[in-house]
Amino acid sequence: MKKVLIPIGLSLLFLGHGSITHAMGTPVLGDDSCKPGAPDCNVCAHNVEHQFRLAEKGEIHWETRRWQFNWNRRLGPSNLSPAHTISAATTIKVPSWYFPLKTEEIRVAHNHFQGFVRTNSKRFPYAASHSAKSKGSILFVGRSLRQSYQLSSIHLSDEKHPSGLHSIGRYVVYGERANNQTYLRFIDVERSPTAQERKIVIPKNGLAKPKDPQFGGGIGIAKLSENQYLILSTAPGGKKSGPRFNRFYRLKGDINQLSSANVEFLNESIYSQSPRWKGDYQFSENLSLITECGTKKLYAIHSSGEDIGGAVEGFFKPGDSVGKGYWRLSRVRRDRNGPTLQTINTVRRNQNFDRCFMRGAATVHVNRNHRLEFSCHEYARSTNSANDAFSFEVGIPHPLPKQQGAGSKTIPLYSWWSPTRRDNFATSDPNWSMDLSEVRWRDQGTHLSQQRSQHGYQMYRFEGNIFDPKSPRPAGTVPLYSWWNPSRTDNFATTDPRWSMNPSLIRWRDGGHHLANGRRQSNYSMYRLEGYLYDPKRPQPVGTMPVYSWWNPQTKDNFLTTDPRWSMDAKKVRWSQSGEHLFNGQKKGNYKMYRLEGYIPF
């Protein structure tokens, strides 16, 4: 008899939205000083609302990835196999009137992924939670030397339906109820193949309904200050009608030493949205809690989608849309009762069972490049062969070249490296460019995964979008010129007015790509106007990144970049007596930061 997977039920949302800007208290501030690799906090995100708007407008680059596993291979610390823990379907008999099929035997996907997160670990970069008939599981996905993703460990939960996950520092956190207590559980990611979980009790006091803390709509945690953390939980999850509660707690103590920490209840608020929004965005299955760089504002991002019911085999084709999903952005504010949420915006996209089912598992991570990294995961899968793989999608907001105002537009600025010349150079030359829609990232969004080669150079990074040199110069910008020194084999780009010329005097050659009348200075020849950056002597505009120049005296190499690992807080810049070089530039290896060139839209 033929077996197929069918949905248990259908419940659809009508999606559409406007905007909401309630005046509501003061912001709750987080810690934005966290460095990559810190054990107890997450790095901050640049311009959260701007990045979210880019994703809302579709200016986000998606990439499909897979992690592999063997259904029968037992893994620590549970010593169980995927066949025992994450097989989704059950065969049942149903009346013929239930669904218009010619068979009475169907397979229903009772169990599925509950959460999926990017961790802060390079060794084990992803974690997921999955439901089961008796006890659910927490899974960790490792990265091999060949850069492929492999299931590395399986932890058992005390609940059949574990919550979604949240990553902070070196830990993955989730909530569950056991032995008449509600816990927040911490797993050390780097020790995940053998690590035992640690937990801390979440208090029941102060809650209106239900009686105990719940995590069905997601769990998030963010560092506020030394040994203080804000915890946010949302409940209930699922599709049932009724209010959604946001519960706020403060954890006091070192999360590396949970035995001496404690949690106190702060406030409970109920979800609300602007009457101008079309559709109901109260539903949530997972949430992410992130801190914005500079402002220290905290933001919550909830995710959910239309409830189609279960994975369908033989009914939907791979990649078929099964409704809409969304990420919902809110600011964490403080009113007279305590912390609460102010809804801001949503990012919507089609969901599907086989790569991105947002009703099950979708979150947002802040990568080392301080960019939002959206992710969503396949819904479920049933045991079929020994070796198998799950799929997921990752998206990072990046602006496409576009009009910035009357007569001005932006074009991409790419960085290149020559290992033989030991020379970096950045250019907007279309002969040294690529289609932004084809950009794929690695190293948490800092470098390109496909390095195009040309004349001994390799393209390795997209720096941002610079104002087009062929368009009228926008107000408040300075020209960025490129120079070349053949004896040093060094490319050099700068906005320094001492290495500049009046753009109105430029004469172009080589089809309009190089200058016919570029200056010569200190054995360097000016050969190209790359475009325009926002003036480094003015306040940094919203939606931009600082562009810094570095110098290596040993290799005689100039180096220009927006990479946050080669950056500093622009507000802390102190100019030298000349007014053009930095007095307090950082050192990194043999390179010395010597100039803030300006700000580039991203």
Secondary structure, 3 states (H helix, E strand, C coil): CCCCECCCCCECCCCCCCCCCCCCCEECECCCCCCCCCCCCCCCECCHHHHHHHHHCCCEEEEEEEEEEECCCCECECCECHHHHCCCEEEEECCCCCCCCCCCEEEEECCCEEEEEECCCCCCCEEEEECCCCCCEEEEEEECCCCCEEEEEEEECCCCCCCCCEEECCEEEEEEEECCEEEEEEEEHHHCCCCCCEEEECCCCCCCCCCCCCCCCCEEEEEEECCEEEEEEEECCCCCCCCCEEEEEEEECCCCCHHHCEEEEEEEEECCCCCCCCCCCCCCCEEEEEEECCCCEEEEEEEEECECCCCCECCECCCCCCCEEEEEEEEEEEECCEEEEEEEEEEEEECECCCECCCCCEEEEECCCCCEEEEEECCCCCCCCCEEEEEEEEEEECCCCCEEECCEEEEEEEEEEECCCCEEEEECCHHHCCCHHHCCEEHHHCEECCCCEECCEEEEEEEEEEECCCCCCCCCEEEEEEEEECCCCEEEEECCHHHCCCHHHCCEEHHHCEECCCCEECCEEEEEEEEEEECCCCCCCCCEEEEEEEEECCCCEEEEECCHHHCCCHHHCCECCCCCCECCCCEECCEEEEEEEEEEEC
